[in-house]
Amino acid sequence: NAGVTQTPKFQVLKTGQSMTLQCAQDMNHEYMSWYRQDPGMGLRLIHYSVGAGITDQGEVPNGYNVSRSTTEDFPLRLLSAAPSQTSVYFCASSYWSGIGDTQYFGPGTRLTVL
Amino acid sequence: AQSVAQPEDQVNVAEGNPLTVKCTYSVSGNPYLFWYVQYPNRGLQFLLKYITGDNLVKGSYGFEAEFNKSQTSFHLKKPSALVSDSAVYFCAVMGRRALTFGSGTRLQVQP
């Protein structure tokens, strides 16, 4: 199993550009999520999905879109990048029993917006 | 809403000594608690979790955590620290549909 994979590893954007961060998992997990990590702030939830076709907002959703057309993939789209979106982005997945399922994290994408 | 507090930004310990990384939580309902570790420029790795049952949870790499309901705490411990344990440790609590993380504690183990 490759686990949770993310591409690209690094990305530099100019203000106003758009891009998609890719996330895939091969564990047949129902639940997938996106977090951003900023210095001293831990991880904050952007969006999550409990299955194909079902998505919902997390704590910091503004400026980001998601869709879940397959169980395996959960891309995160930045519509018009802003310097405030400079961060490290992590994707995670888990089963969804609702009873303390362990989330497994990808290696992250480091994004810089100039 | 649930929350997690990690009161120490950094913990320093000598190799071979016991270590403790502190975490307190707030959640309505049953607490599902987690510890993750992050090495430099890496993703988060799962260490252990508390769902129910025994208050002492054993996890990976010799780590364990003690759940204390009356003090709403879930402290991470290890009897004998290694230099290779140096990393950032995150405590998290599962809410209705997502994890809420603490701000992290940097553990520095000195040789």
Boltz contact constraints between the chains, C-beta under 6 A:
constraints:
  - contact:
      token1: [A, 40]
      token2: [B, 103]
      max_distance: 6.0
  - contact:
      token1: [A, 42]
      token2: [B, 101]
      max_distance: 6.0
  - contact:
      token1: [A, 42]
      token2: [B, 102]
      max_distance: 6.0
  - contact:
      token1: [A, 42]
      token2: [B, 103]
      max_distance: 6.0
  - contact:
      token1: [A, 42]
      token2: [B, 104]
      max_distance: 6.0
  - contact:
      token1: [A, 43]
      token2: [B, 101]
      max_distance: 6.0
  - contact:
      token1: [A, 45]
      token2: [B, 98]
      max_distance: 6.0
  - contact:
      token1: [A, 48]
      token2: [B, 98]
      max_distance: 6.0
  - contact:
      token1: [A, 90]
      token2: [B, 43]
      max_distance: 6.0
  - contact:
      token1: [A, 100]
      token2: [B, 32]
      max_distance: 6.0
  - contact:
      token1: [A, 100]
      token2: [B, 49]
      max_distance: 6.0
  - contact:
      token1: [A, 100]
      token2: [B, 51]
      max_distance: 6.0
  - contact:
      token1: [A, 100]
      token2: [B, 94]
      max_distance: 6.0
  - contact:
      token1: [A, 102]
      token2: [B, 46]
      max_distance: 6.0
  - contact:
      token1: [A, 105]
      token2: [B, 43]
      max_distance: 6.0
  - contact:
      token1: [A, 105]
      token2: [B, 44]
      max_distance: 6.0
  - contact:
      token1: [A, 106]
      token2: [B, 43]
      max_distance: 6.0
  - contact:
      token1: [A, 107]
      token2: [B, 43]
      max_distance: 6.0
  - contact:
      token1: [A, 108]
      token2: [B, 43]
      max_distance: 6.0
